[in-house]
Amino acid sequence: MCGTEFFTTLGVSEALAGFRPRRRSGSERVLREQALGRVPASAVASPAPLPGFARSTVDGYAVRAADTYGASDSLPGYLDVIGSVRMGAAADVAVRPGAAVSVPTGAVIPDGADAVVMVEYTQSTLPGVVEVTRPVAPGDGIVRADEDVASGATLAPAGRPLRAQELGLLAAAGVVDVDVMARPRVGIISTGDEVVPPDTPQLAAGQVRDATASALAALVTEAGSEPSPRGIVPDDADMLTKTLAQAVSECDMVVVSAGSSVGARDMTVSAVRALGEPGVYCHGLAVKPGKPTLLAECGDVPVIGLPGNPLSALVVFRLVGLPTLRLVGGITAPAPPATTTATLSRSVPSAAGRLDVVQVRLSDLAGEPAPVATPIFGASALLSLLTTADGYVVIDEAATGLAENATVTVTRY
Amino acid sequence: MCGTEFFTTLGVSEALAGFRPRRRSGSERVLREQALGRVPASAVASPAPLPGFARSTVDGYAVRAADTYGASDSLPGYLDVIGSVRMGAAADVAVRPGAAVSVPTGAVIPDGADAVVMVEYTQSTLPGVVEVTRPVAPGDGIVRADEDVASGATLAPAGRPLRAQELGLLAAAGVVDVDVMARPRVGIISTGDEVVPPDTPQLAAGQVRDATASALAALVTEAGSEPSPRGIVPDDADMLTKTLAQAVSECDMVVVSAGSSVGARDMTVSAVRALGEPGVYCHGLAVKPGKPTLLAECGDVPVIGLPGNPLSALVVFRLVGLPTLRLVGGITAPAPPATTTATLSRSVPSAAGRLDVVQVRLSDLAGEPAPVATPIFGASALLSLLTTADGYVVIDEAATGLAENATVTVTRY
C-alpha cells in the first residue's frame, strides 16, 4: 500500500484515511473568556436549567389562559390587574382566576399564571382593569424554566471548537472555566543550503529567504495551534536528523519543508528513518503540485515532509497537514471548508489518477449565485500565484479535467 | 427614509448601504510575524524583484537551447559538462556553445544558458559528456529573476486582511514590518436590571447572567478587533448615558445590548440622543429576529443598539455589526462569508418586506454536494437555538417563504 521508492505515490484521500497518528495534544483548563476556538476535551454539561425560571417573552399580562377563552375585539374579557413584576425581581403576587399581573419581556411569570397576553392585544380603559381582546393558550408568551437548557444537558460538545454562541451559553450557565485540548505544538523546520532567514537584508547570489516557514506558522496559528519555529537546517543529513529528533521530542507534530533538490528531499527520509518506528507511512502523494510529500510517524508524533517550493508546500499542508493537525488537537467534528460555487472560465486538463489543485481567482463576488473562477497557471516555483488566488479548485483523481463553464466548488482562502 | 418612531423599520440592505460611519481605526506598524489577519493600511510594494535571480525549476543541465534542437533518443545531442552550480551559491562558470552545466532545482542559471534540460531527458555514458535526448526551447526549466514578483509590484494590497500566503511572500521579499490598520476597539455595554455578571454563582429570582457580552466579545475577536467590555448598566437613563459617553470617547465603535423591555430599549435611544450629532440613523430593522435594532453615530463613532435577547443580538450583530466593524477597520475587500449549498428539509414561511434569518442544522456534511438543512424553530429567547445551529439561511425581503427541497445557501457558523 505504501512504498519506500521515492515516487511510489499514494492517493490523497487514501493517505488521509490511512495516516492516523496516535498523538493527542493533552488537555488544560482555561477561563471561558479565553476559550474562543478552543476544543472542549469533554462535553460541557449545564449545572442548572436555563433560563432557570419561567420567563415572559413579551410585554403584557400574565394570566390564566382559561380566563381569556372567547375574548375578541367585539367581546373583550375583563381581568383585574392585581400587580406587576419588576425586571430581575421575584413576583410578589400570584395570579388567581379573573386576575392579571403586568409583566415586561423577560420577567418572572407569577405563580398561578400559565400564559402571557401581549400588550398589543389588551386595552386599559378602566383603572385596575385590563381588557383582553384575543385569547391565549397555556404556554403562550412564556419560556419554561428549563426550555433553553435542561439541567445536565450539553452546553458544548467535545471535539468541536467553541464558537461565539457556545461562549454565550456557557456564560448564561455560569460556567467559569472549561477543560480543553492543549493547543498542539507544531515544529517547523526549513532545510536547504540556499535558504536564509526572512530578515536577511541583502542576499548573496543563489540565496532565497525562507517564505515557507512564515506561511506555515500562519496556517498553524489560524488552525488554533502553536507554531514552534526550528530555524533553517543546511543540506546536511546529521544536522537534520539532530534537529528533527529534538523537534519530535518537544512537539505534537513536525513539518519539514525540504530543500528543493532531489538530494535534499532524500535527507528528510533518512532523518525520519534514523528516528525509528513506525517511520515512513508514505513517500509521494498523487497530487499536483505536491508530489514529493512524505508522511511519517516518529514515536506517536506525525512528521510531514513538504515539497521544496513554497507554493507546493502550502498546498500540501492545507490538504494533509491541517487534517492531521485537527486529529492531534482532538477536533472530531467535521470541518467543511469555506466554499463558493463558481463557473469555470476555461477548461483545465488533468491527468487521471492524480489530484490536481488549481489556483483560481474569483470575479464578480457580489453577483450571486455564481461568480466566475479563472484558473491561474504558472510554475509552482511562483509563490505569487497563491497571493493572486482567492481559492482553489480540486480536480479529483478520477477526472481527466474540467470543462469550460463547468460548475465548480472553490475552497476559499 | 429613517424614522424616529420606535418601529419605523428600515430594510437591512438599505441600512447597510446607507449607514456609513466616518470613523476609521488609524494605523500602526507591526512585525511581519505578528501580522496574520491584519489589514494593510496601504499596499505593500516589493523592494526588489523575486526570486532575484534566474533559477532552475528542475534538476538537470543548463544549456543553450539552440544546442539541443533536433535531439532525440535515436539521435542524441552531445554536450561537454564543464561544471556544476551548488545550491545557494553563484555560478562560477558560463555556458558556451556546445557546453552544459549541471544544476539542481532552485540553483542559479549560469551566464550563457537560456534553458535547462531535465535530467530525465539526458544520459551520462561518457565522462565529461552528457547526451541530450529531447530538445528544449529558450526559457524551458527556468523562472526569470523577476517572474514571481517585479520590483515595486504589490506584495499585499491595502484593505484585505493578510493571509498565510501574503506573509510568505513578504518574508521572501525581506519585508520585516507592515503598516496596518489598528485593531478597532469595540465597547460592549450590557443593560438591564435583570442582568448579572456571568461569574455570579447563585442567581436571585428573575436574574439572568450576561450571555450577550461574552458572545459579542468572541465575535469581535474573531473579526480581528479588540473587545472593550464596559460591564452591565441597570435600567437607568443617566447611568447609561454616562457609560455610553465614556465608551464613545474611548472606542472606535460601541455596541449596546438593550434590556429586553420596551422601556429599557427606549433608554438606549435617549442616551444616543443625549450625545448629540449626527445621532440616530435608524431605529428598527426589517429583520426577524432583530427588529428593535438601533443604528446611530455619535461624533464619528458608530453605536449599535442590539435587541435584548442574546439570540437576536447575535443575529443582528453578524448582519449589520460585522460589516460596520470591517468599515471602521479599513477592510475594503469584499468578505463573502463561508457558505454551504444545501437542500431545505421543510418549507419555511416568511412575511414579505422583512428579512428572515432562519437557524439551520446541517446533516450529511460528508455527502457532497448538497447536505440537508433542517430549520430550527423556537422562541428567540432561546440561546440554545444558536448553539444547536450549524449556520443560517436568509430569506430576502421580497420572498414570502422557502419551499421544501429548495436549494438554499447556508452561511456557516
Interface residues (C-beta under 8 A of the other chain):
Chain A: R32 E33 L36 G37 L50 P51 G52 F53 R55 T57 D59 V85 R86 M87 G88 A89 A90 A91 P104 T105 G106 A107 V108 V143 E147 D148 V149 L155 A156 R163 A164 Q165 E166 L167 G168 L169 L170 A171 A172 A173 G174 V176 G192 D193 E194 V195 V196 P198 D199 T200 P201 L203 A204 A205 G206 Q207 V208 R209 D210 A211 T212 A213 S214 A215 L216 A217 A218 L219 T221 E222 D235 G259 S260 S261 V262 G263 A264 G308 N309 P310 L314 P334 P336 P337 A338 T339 T340 T341 L365 A366 E368 P369 A379 A381 L382 L383 S384 L386 T387 A389 T409 R412 Y413
Chain B: R32 E33 L36 G37 L50 P51 G52 F53 R55 T57 D59 V85 R86 M87 G88 A89 A90 A91 P104 T105 G106 A107 V108 V143 E147 D148 V149 L155 A156 R163 A164 Q165 E166 L167 G168 L169 L170 A171 A172 A173 G174 V176 G192 D193 E194 V195 V196 P198 D199 T200 P201 L203 A204 A205 G206 Q207 V208 R209 D210 A211 T212 A213 S214 A215 L216 A217 A218 L219 T221 E222 D235 G259 S260 S261 V262 G263 A264 G308 N309 P310 L314 P334 P336 P337 A338 T339 T340 T341 L365 A366 E368 P369 A379 S380 A381 L382 L383 S384 L386 T387 A389 T409 R412 Y413
